[in-house]
Amino acid sequence: MPNAFELLCEQYAKRLPAQLEDLTGPTHGTIDLPLHVAWSGRRSYTLEQPRSRMGLYRTVLAEGQRQDLIDILNRDLLIEQWPVLRTLISRPIRDVWEAAFPELSTATAATAA
């Protein structure tokens, strides 16, 4: 019987894109999240503002489905902010993404060096 952590990891793994290159979201402008991703609280984020962008990525990683990840997240922005972002998201999300995409762990190691 899987524990809660394993179940969460399984749920997040099902949402992953096939490759980071699939993440073709915008790099500029304002994003208004759909209700199924942000059903309460903040829904609008500005990509030019680092704190706003970080909040957007946290929300989409936690609540978005596969197509939301592909449409909203941008590969380059994800890799660039991963060293900080990984500390702001839950362990199941972090573990699943880093296991699937070793380049995220490489980005973190490069920042630490």
LINMOPE-V953257 format. One record per residue. PSI is psi in degrees with one decimal (999 if undefined). OMEGA is omega in whole degrees, -180 to 180 (none if undefined). BURIAL is I if it has 24 or more other ideal C-beta (glycine too) atoms within 12 Angstrom, else O. Layout:
BEGIN
[[PSI/OMEGA/BURIAL] [PSI/OMEGA/BURIAL]]
END
This chain:
BEGIN
[[120.2/-180/O] [148.3/177/O] [177.6/-176/O] [-40.5/179/O] [-46.3/-180/O] [-38.3/178/O] [-42.6/177/O] [-44.4/178/O] [-42.5/179/I] [-43.3/179/O] [-46.0/-179/O] [-35.4/180/I] [-33.7/180/O] [-22.0/-177/O] [-13.2/-173/I] [144.0/171/I] [162.6/180/I] [-35.0/180/O] [158.1/-179/O] [-28.5/179/I] [-17.7/177/O] [-17.9/-179/O] [96.4/-172/I] [25.6/-180/O] [169.6/-176/I] [161.2/177/O] [-8.8/-179/O] [158.1/174/O] [-166.6/-179/O] [137.1/179/O] [128.9/172/I] [113.1/-177/O] [143.9/175/I] [158.0/-177/O] [-31.8/-179/O] [-14.1/176/O] [-45.4/-180/I] [88.3/-175/I] [-11.9/175/O] [159.1/178/O] [-152.2/-175/O] [136.6/179/O] [-14.1/-175/O] [132.2/-176/O] [143.0/178/I] [121.3/-175/O] [-24.5/180/I] [-15.6/179/O] [114.4/-174/O] [-42.5/-179/O] [-39.2/178/O] [-45.4/179/O] [-41.6/180/I] [-41.9/177/I] [-40.9/177/I] [-49.8/-177/I] [-39.4/177/I] [-47.4/-178/I] [-45.6/-177/I] [-40.9/178/I] [-37.6/-177/I] [-37.6/-170/I] [-17.8/-175/I] [151.7/172/I] [175.4/-176/O] [-47.9/-177/O] [-33.2/176/O] [-43.5/179/I] [-46.4/-178/I] [-43.6/-174/I] [-28.5/-173/O] [-42.7/-177/I] [148.7/178/I] [130.4/-177/I] [-52.2/-175/I] [-41.6/179/O] [-38.5/179/I] [-49.0/-179/I] [-42.7/-179/I] [-41.7/-176/I] [1.1/-178/I] [-43.0/-178/I] [-35.3/177/O] [-44.6/-177/O] [-39.0/-177/I] [-23.0/179/I] [-11.0/-176/O] [-8.3/-179/O] [166.4/-179/I] [156.0/-180/O] [-41.7/178/O] [-42.1/179/I] [-49.5/-179/I] [-47.8/-177/I] [-42.1/-179/O] [-46.6/-179/I] [-42.2/-179/I] [-32.0/177/I] [-37.7/-178/O] [-31.1/-173/I] [87.3/-177/I] [-23.3/180/O] [-22.2/176/O] [-41.2/177/I] [-34.6/177/O] [-41.9/178/O] [-39.7/179/I] [-42.9/180/I] [-39.5/-180/O] [-37.2/179/O] [-36.0/-178/O] [-24.6/-176/O] [999/none/O]]
END
